[in-house]
Every structure is written in C-alpha cells, then in structure tokens.
Amino acid sequence: MNAQNDNTTPPRSGMQRLLRPVQYRHLRGFGLAHIAGGSVLAAAGLVCLSHSVYGWAAFFLVIAALNLAAGSWYFTLDRPASARI
C-alpha cells in the first residue's frame, strides 16, 4: 500500500498556485518587499524624468507599476477569507 506523505503542503486553489510555498507562507513580507522595491523604482523613474532620459524613465516606471501591483496582490491574498466578502 502507498503510505501518505506527511511532508506535503495542503492543496492551494486558484491564483495562489502561482506562488512558491515560501512566498505563500510569508505573503505580508513579500508584499512589503515588492512595494518597497516599486517605490525605489518609481523614484528612479522620476529622477530619470527630471533629467530628460525618457527611455529609462519609462522602463523604471513600468517595472515600478508591476512591483506595486504584485505587492498589493500579495496583501489581498493575505487578508482572511471573511474580510474579502
């Protein structure tokens, strides 16, 4: 007979399957790291805009927007299910 493996993580559903298990266990920390990194990138984009380097500014601002979106998504996943309703 096959013995059940006790070292497995519980099954996850939906969009949570996209996250690695370590990210899933520390959603708040990874969300905060994404938001902090996005803020730094946005500041770099604004500095580039002030020096009229539009290509780099666009690059930094797009990456900043993606990081901020990922951070807010992590915070949304971290809320309890009763608060999402």
C-alpha positions as CSV (number, residue, x, y, z in Angstrom):
1,M,0.0,0.0,0.0
2,N,1.0,3.6,-0.5
3,A,1.7,5.5,2.7
4,Q,0.6,9.1,2.8
5,N,3.4,11.6,2.7
6,D,3.2,13.9,5.7
7,N,5.7,16.4,4.3
8,T,3.3,17.8,1.7
9,T,1.8,21.2,1.9
10,P,-2.0,21.5,1.8
11,P,-3.5,22.0,-1.6
12,R,-3.9,25.6,-2.7
13,S,-6.6,26.9,-5.0
14,G,-6.9,29.5,-7.7
15,M,-4.3,32.2,-8.1
16,Q,-2.4,31.0,-5.0
17,R,-1.0,28.2,-7.1
18,L,1.2,30.7,-8.9
19,L,3.2,31.4,-5.7
20,R,6.1,29.3,-4.4
21,P,5.4,27.8,-1.0
22,V,7.8,30.1,0.8
23,Q,6.0,33.1,-0.7
24,Y,2.7,31.7,0.3
25,R,3.8,31.3,3.9
26,H,5.2,34.9,4.1
27,L,2.8,36.9,1.9
28,R,3.0,40.1,4.0
29,G,6.8,40.2,3.9
30,F,7.0,39.6,0.2
31,G,4.2,42.1,-0.4
32,L,6.1,44.7,1.6
33,A,9.3,43.9,-0.3
34,H,7.5,44.4,-3.6
35,I,6.0,47.7,-2.5
36,A,9.4,49.0,-1.2
37,G,11.1,48.0,-4.4
38,G,8.4,49.5,-6.5
39,S,8.7,52.8,-4.6
40,V,12.5,52.8,-5.2
41,L,12.0,52.1,-8.9
42,A,9.4,54.9,-9.1
43,A,11.8,57.3,-7.5
44,A,14.5,56.3,-10.0
45,G,11.9,56.8,-12.8
46,L,11.2,60.3,-11.6
47,V,14.9,61.1,-11.4
48,C,15.3,60.0,-15.0
49,L,12.3,62.1,-16.0
50,S,13.8,65.2,-14.4
51,H,17.0,64.6,-16.4
52,S,15.0,64.0,-19.7
53,V,16.1,60.4,-20.1
54,Y,12.6,59.2,-21.2
55,G,13.5,55.7,-22.2
56,W,15.0,54.8,-18.9
57,A,12.2,56.6,-17.1
58,A,9.6,54.6,-18.9
59,F,11.4,51.4,-18.1
60,F,11.7,52.1,-14.4
61,L,8.1,53.4,-14.1
62,V,6.7,50.3,-15.8
63,I,8.7,47.9,-13.6
64,A,7.6,50.0,-10.6
65,A,4.0,49.7,-11.5
66,L,4.3,45.9,-11.9
67,N,6.0,45.6,-8.5
68,L,3.4,47.8,-6.8
69,A,0.6,45.7,-8.4
70,A,2.2,42.5,-7.2
71,G,2.7,43.8,-3.7
72,S,-1.0,44.9,-3.4
73,W,-2.0,41.4,-4.8
74,Y,0.0,39.7,-2.0
75,F,-1.7,41.9,0.6
76,T,-5.1,41.0,-1.0
77,L,-4.2,37.3,-0.7
78,D,-3.1,37.7,2.9
79,R,-6.5,39.0,4.1
80,P,-8.7,36.4,5.7
81,A,-11.4,35.0,3.6
82,S,-14.1,36.6,5.7
83,A,-12.7,40.0,5.0
84,R,-12.7,39.5,1.2
85,I,-16.5,39.2,1.0
